[in-house]
């Protein structure tokens, strides 16, 4: 059960060569109309962007279970101690 591969296609074209004097800001890019266009297909790679949140959720769930179990055992011991306590003996 794997997610389908995601693709993105972009079309690029070379910019026109512009000579800029030192210290000046370059002008906005202009497309060279004589150059051919190239379509590039990119594969979207999610890498481990889903692994880290999944591990965090798993770790948090384990901690939640452990803390709930600790509270449960503490409450059981407290209930046993209350049941065993004789108020008239004091």
Secondary structure, DSSP 4 states (H G I P E B T S, - for coil): --PPPEEEEEEEEPBPP----TTSPPPPP-B-TTSPEEEEEEEE--TTTTHHHHHHHHHHHHHHHHHHHHHHHHHHHHHHHHHH--GGG-
